[in-house]
Amino acid sequence: MEYKGVFVDDDGDDSRIADRLSFSVPNDSTNFEFQLLDKPMEEKAEEIFQTEPDIVALDYRLDEKSKYRYKAGPLAQHLRDRCMQSISSDFPIILVSYEQNIKEYYEPDLTAHDLFDLKYGKQEISDDSHRVHKELLSIIKTYKIISKSWNETNRLELILKANSNQLLLLGQDMDTMNNKNAPHQLASTVYRWLIKRQGLLLDENNLYARIGVDLSSRDIDKLKDILNKADVSYTGIFSDGWPRWWDDKLRVWGEGLCGSPLGDLTADKRVNRFNEALGLHLEAAESSWREGHKDALFHIACASCGRPTEIEYSVPAYDPVTYKFVQKKAICWDCVQKGKYEDKSLSIDETGSFIADKLISGEIRKET
């Protein structure tokens, strides 16, 4: 399938970014057309919309070299408003800029956060093009799937490829998620609360934490293949770009394999039973606080370092969430003591500040 992209920048020298965003893979290709910022905002938004794009990329600072003084956020808002008038024409909008611009202008702007599906540094597009192209194709296809299912009463079930029991886990939140006025609103909600957060779905780090396995294990790819065959892998929207696994399916499958709920077994026992049952060579993860110990009751991954962490050796991160099904973030004691969590724009919830203060002061020391 051939898809059409548009990249808008106020600097003609950056037209090469359109070429770097363009890609061709077996069965699919996307070609980005470069457009210079040369019109007032409303006219530019209409021009972009009339090209019938499948995806739009905007440079954040559109007001540096153009006589038209506006940034990507207001232009994106015009495009979003225009798409509200034509649901079938809705498309993803991504932010592209130099790394420093994104850090200085985009991160603090919570309004802009809701306008863009993804953000990329211009250097990132060159350095990690395979991942970027994979994610772009995934989000293009996501919008197509949502638009096609828009008028279906069971659209959440269709786009997530979820069964009725999994949708029940959403509880009353399901109605809130489903009550969106355009595909971009639903896409943004699913990405933010189901794909980027833990809850119904698990990312790689939290998958390994649930199992208690060290991610450097030599048979880790074989484990993923087995999980795929066991129907634990998520196959709904965004899955091509962001691999995820169903938490409920993992629990049922893991208990059947181990003879006990995974949460009742220490990491070494879980992994031993996985190895015996599946013929794999997996290593149990080691506690980040009790060095050398693999008898930890892991459940989640640290939001800072990504390693499996024990609830008793972690503190809650400040984490206001919209939906009840979302797993709250936690930071392992090791990251707290070393201050590593601050590099991840995380902060400690006030309920964990007492322990955090003792860790930072050295009153609580790592076990050896």
N, C-alpha and C positions, 0 to 999 in steps of 0.2 A: 504494500500500500504506500502511495506517495502522499506525504503531508507537506503543508505549506507553512513556513514560519516567517515572521517579520521581526527584525531587530532595529530599534530606533536609538540613535545616538546623536549628540550635537557635534561630535568630532568626526569628520570624514576620514581621518587617519585610522580610526578604530573600525572601519568597515570590515577589516579582516576578521573581526570577531564573528561576523555573520557566517563566514566560511568555517570557522572553528566550531560553531554551533551546529552546522549542517553535518549530516552523517548518512551513511548507507549501510544497512545490515541485511542479511538474507530476508527477503519478503517485505522489507520496510525501508523507507528512506524519508528524510526530512531536509528540505532546502530552505534556508533562511535568506530572505531578501533584506538588504540593508536600506534603511530609509533615514535620510538626514532630517533633523528637526528643523523644518522650514516653514511652519504654519502656526497660527494661533492654536490654542489647546483644543477647542471644540472642532475646528476644521481638521486637525491632525487625527483626533480620535475617530472622526467619521471616515477619513481616508483609510486608516488602518482597518476599520470595520468593513469597509467596502471591498477590501482585498480578500475577504472571507478566509482569514487565517485559521490554522489549526492550533497555533501557539504564537504568543507574542513575547518578545524579550525587550526590556527597557533598561537603558543605562540610568543609574540613579540621578546623577548630576547632569541634567539636560539644560542647565542654565549657565554653563561656563563659557561656551563659545557661540551660542546662538543669541540672536537679538530677542528671542521669545523666552521670557524669564519664568520658566516653571520647571518643576522637578517631576520625577517619574510618578510619585504618589497621586497628585491631582489628575494626571493623564490616565493612570490606571483606573481611577474612580470614574472618569468619563466613559471609559471602555466598559467597565462593569455596569454602569447605568444603562448604557446602550444595549448590552446583552440581556438586560432584564426585559427588554421589549421584544426579544427574539430568542427564546430559550434554546432552540435547536442550533443557534449560531454561537453559543457560549464557548469560550476557549480559555486555556490556562494562560496566566501572565506571570512571567518570571522576572526577577530583578538581576541585572548584571552590572557590576561596577568594580572598580579597583578595591582591593581589600580594605584599605584605610577608609575609603568613603563608606563602605558598608558598616564598618565598626563605629564610625563617628556619627553617621546620619541615620542608618537604618535600624540598628539594634534598639535604641531607646524609643523608637517611634511605634507605639503599639497599634495606632491606626493603620499605618502602612503595612504592619504585619498581616492584617486581614486582607489586604488588597493583592498581595503577591503569593503565588503558590509555592515558589521556591526562590532561593537567592544563591548566586554564584559569584565568586571573584573572577575577574577576567583571566588572571594567571591560572586559577584552578581549572578553567575550561581547557587550557592547553595541557596542564600537568596531569590531569586525571580525566581525560576525554572519554575513556571507555565507560567509567561510572556515570559521568554527566550525561552522555548520550543515552545510556540505558535508562536513567531516571526521566529524561525528557520524553522518550518514547512511551514509557509507562504512564506518565501523566497525560499525554495526548490521548492514549487509548482509554484511560480512566474517564476522561470527559466524554468520549464517544459512547462508552458503555452507560454512563449515567444519563446522558441525553436520550439514548434509545429506550431506557427503562423509565423515563421520567413520569409517564402517565400510568404506570403499573401500580396497583395498590400494594403489591409486595416488593417494591423496588429495593428496599434494604436487603431483603433476602436474596434478590437477584444479583445486586452489585457486589455483595460481600460473599456470595456463594455460601451462605450460612444456613443452618437448619433451624427449625422452630425453637429447639431447646437453647441454642446459642443466642437467639434473639431475645428469649425470655431473660437471659442474664443481663440484658440491657435495662430491664425493668421499665419504669416510667420514662427513663431517659430515651427510650426508643422513639416515643412520640416527639420529643424535643428534636432529636436528630432528623427525624423524617419531615418535620415541619419547616422546610426550607423553600425559598422562593425561586431559586435558580440553581443549575448544576454546580456553579462555582462555589456556592455556599455549602452545598452538601459535600463536595470534594474537599473543601477546606476543613470541614468538621471531621470527616473520616480521617484525613491525613493527620490532623493535629491531635486527635484524641484516641484513635485506634491504631494508627501506624507509628507515630512518633512516641506514643506513650504505651505503657504496659497495662494490661488488664485482660480483655478478652484475647488479645494477641500478644505474643512475646517476640522481642527481637533476639538476635543471636546471643548476646551476653546473658539475658534473662533465661533463655532456653537452657544454656549451660549451667546457670545457677540452679534451676529447678532440678536438673539431673545431677549436679555436683561434679561435673567433669571439667578437667583442665582443657582450655581451648587449644593448647599446643599439642594435644594428643594426636598420635599419628593416624588414627582411624576416624578422625572427626568428620571427614567428608563421607565416609561410609555410613556413619551414624545419620547424617543428613539424608542420604539416599534411603535408608531404612525408614526414617520418619516420613519421608515423602510417600513411600509405598504403603505405609500404615495409615495414610490419610490424615496425618497430624499437621502437615504443611498447609498454610493458608494460600488460596488460589484466587481470591477476589481482587477487586481493583487495587492498584498500586503494587501488587505482589511481584510483578516483573522487575520492578526497580528496587523494592524494599522487601526482601524475604522475611516472612513472619510465620509463626506457628501458633496453632490454637491451644490455649492454656487448658481448656476443659478436656480436649482430646488427648493431650499429653498426660494429664492426670489419670484418665481412665486406662490408657494404653500402658503407662508406666506401672500402675498398680497391678495390672494383669501380668506384666512381665516380672515384677519383683515379688508379687504375693502380698505386698503391703503398700499403703499410700507412700509416695515418695517422700513426703514431708516427715514421715515417722522414722526414716532411715538416715543414718549419717552418710556423708558423701562417699566414703570408701566402700560402705556396704552397697549403696545404690550402684556405683560403678562396677563393683565386682559382679553383681547380679546381671548387669547389662552385658558385661564381657562374657559371662558364662552362657547366657541365653542367646546372644547374638553372634558369638564367635569373634568379638572385637578386641582390640588392644587400646583401651582407653585408660587414662590416668585420672585419679580423683584430684579435684582442686584442693589447694592448701589454704588454710585459714590465713587471711591477711593480717590478723592480730596475734594469733597463736602460731608462731612460726614452726613449721615442720608437722603440724597437726592436720590430718585429713579426715578427722572424725567429726567434722562440723555439720550442723543442721542448716545447710544453705537453703535459702528460699528466693532471694532477689539478688540482683547485681547492683553494686555501688553506682550511684548516679555520677560519680566523679571519675573513678578509674575503670569501671566496667567489670571488675572482678566479682566473683560470688562473695556475698557477705552474710554473716549471721546477724539476725535481728538484735541479739544481745550485745553485739559489738559494732553497732551502728547507731547513728542519730538521725532523726527525721529532718529532711530538708524543708525549708519554707516552700510550700507547694500548694497554692490555691488552685483547685481544680473545679471544672464545671460539672463533670459527670461522676456519679457514684461508682461506676464500674472501673474507674481509672485507679491503677495502683500508685500509691503515694511514693515519692522518691525518698531514698535513704542514702546516707553517706557513711562509709566505713570509718572506724576509729583511726585507721592508719592515715587516711586522707585528711581527716580533721587535724590530727596531730602535726602533720607535715604542711598543712595549709594548701594542699593541692586543689581542694574543691573551689577555691576562689578563682582559679584559672578557668573554671567551667561556668562562671557566672552563677554559681550556686550560693545560697546562704542557709544558715542553720536555723531551723524553726525554734521559737522560744522555748518549746517543751524540751528541746535537747541542749539548750545553752548551758545548763548546770554541768552536765557531763563534758560538753565541749570545752568549757573553761578549765576543767581539771586535766583534760588531755593536753591542751595547749600549754598549761603551766607546768606540766610534767608530773603532777600529783598522781595521775594514772599513767603507768608505764607499760610498754608492750611486754607481753609474756615471752619468755625464751625457753 
